[in-house]
Amino acid sequence: MLKNNKGYNLLELMVVVLILAILAGIAIPNYRSSIEKTRITSKMAIIKSIHDALIQVYPLRQGFPDKLRSLHVTLPSEAWTYDGQTITEKNPDSSGQRCVIQLDTASSPNALNMTCNNEWKLSFTFVDNNGSIAPGDRFFIITSNDTSRISALSKAASSSRWQADANNPVKFKIE
């Protein structure tokens, strides 16, 4: 007489658990890198907005504004605070990063910098070209001691349609 088995044996259950573990092992790192890329891209969008506002204001004022707040750049007010030439994130994100955006007009050439926990930095140098900013110098430079961080920043920059410099993979032209 045939036995009527209702259920799964241990081997079948172990195979299913193994398949799920393999899928989770593939999906979780991709999810984490996607979250990191989203965080970086949103911060890049903010510095790009400030950059664009500075490009428009510079020729009108024949220089930079006294305060970044006077640029009237729309930032998520609940997330950022203005303090003169500095814009700071109020709360670190879930990865513990807190970014600071600063316009350095004391150095030569002048620079717009975004530094996040001293782990990575985006820099844009402004070169005065008779009252305007030279278009050939419109590059952001990505710096970090962590090569995986540079890779994540470069991917985020590329997805934001910033053009990588062929000679320098951490130098991006912005349009």
N, C-alpha and C positions, 0 to 999 in steps of 0.2 A: 504494500500500500504506500502511496506517495504522501510525503509530509507536506503540509501547506505552510510555508514559511511566511510569516507576516512581520516584516521588518528588515533591517539591514544588519549584516554581520560586522564585526569589528574592523576587518580589513577595508571594507567599503567606506566606513566612516573615517578611517585614517587617511584614505586617499582623498576624500573630500576636504578634510582639514588641511592636508598638505597642499592641495591646489589653492585653497583660500589663503594660506600663509604665503605662498609664492606670489599670488596676486597682490596681497597687502604689501609685500616687500618691494614690489614694483611701484605701486600706487602712492604709498606714503612719501617716499623721497620726492616724487614728482609733484605731489601736493604741496610739500614744504617749499620747494624751489619756486613753485607758482605763487605762493603767498609772499615770499621774499621779493620776487620780481614785481608783484603788485605794489608792495610798500615802496620799493625803490622808484618805480615808475610814477607813483603819485607825488613823491618828493621831487622828482625831476620835472614834473609838470609845474610845480610851484616855482622852482628856480627859473624855469623857462619863461613863466609869466612875468617874473620880476625882471629878467633879462630883457624881454620885449618892451616892457614899460621904460626901462632905462635907455634903450635904443631910441625910443620915441622922444623922451624928455631931454636927453643930452643936447641935441642941437638947439632946442628952444631955450634952454637955460644956459647954454655955453658951458656946461659942466654937469656934475651930478647934484641931485637934491640933497638938502641937509639931512633929511630923514627918509628912510625907505617908506614910511607910512604915507608920505606925501605923493607917492606914486599911484595911490588908489587902486592897488592890485587887490582883487578879491581873493581872500584866503579863508579857509574854514576858521571863523573867529573862535570857535570853542577849542581849537587845537593849537593855535599859534598866538603869541603875544609880540607886540612891537615895543622896542626900547631903543629909540634913536636910530642908529645905523644897524641895529641887530633885530632879527626876527627869530624867536625861539619857540620850539614846540613846548607846549605846556606840560604834557605828559608823555613819557616814553611809550613807544608802541609795545606790542606784546613780546617783541624780541629784545626789549630793553634799550632800544636806540632812541636817543633824543637828538634832534638835529638843530643846528644854529646856522642861520643865513646872515652873512655880514658883508657889507659893502666897505671895502678897504680903499679909501681915497688918499690915505697918507703915503702909501707905497707908490713906487713908479715901476711899471705901469699900474694903474688902478685895477682892482680885481673884485669880482663878486664871488664869494665862497660859500659853499654849504658843507659843513663838517658834521658828521654823525658819530658821536662818541669817540672821536679820534680814531675810528676804525676805517672810515673812508671819507673822501672829500671830492667835491666837484668844484672846479675853479674855472672862471672865465675872466680873461684879461682884456681890458678895454684899452685900445690904443687910439689916442686923439689924432685925427687926421683933419686938421684945419676946422675944428668945430663939429666934426662928426666922427663916428666910430668906423674905422677902416673895415670894410666888409670881408677882406681877406683874412682878418684876424678873429673871425667869429667862431672860435673853437672852445669847447669845454674840455678840460683835462680831468681824467679820473685818476686819483691816487689812493693807494691802500697798500699796507704791508701784507695783506692776505690775498693770495692769488685767486682763491675761490670767490672772494668778494669782488675782485676786479672782473672776473668772468660773469658774475651775476649782474654787476653794474653795466657791463658792456652789452649783455643780452637785453637788459631793460632799455638801454639807450638805443639799440638797434630797433627794438619793437616800437619805440617812440619816434621812429623815422629820423633819427639823428644819423648822419653819415659818418662812418668810421674813416679815419685817415689811413690810407694804404700803408704808409711808412710807420705809423704809430697806432697800435690797436687800442690805446686808451685815450686817444684824441678824437673828438667828435665834432663835426661841423654841424651847426644848426641853421636851419633855413627860416 
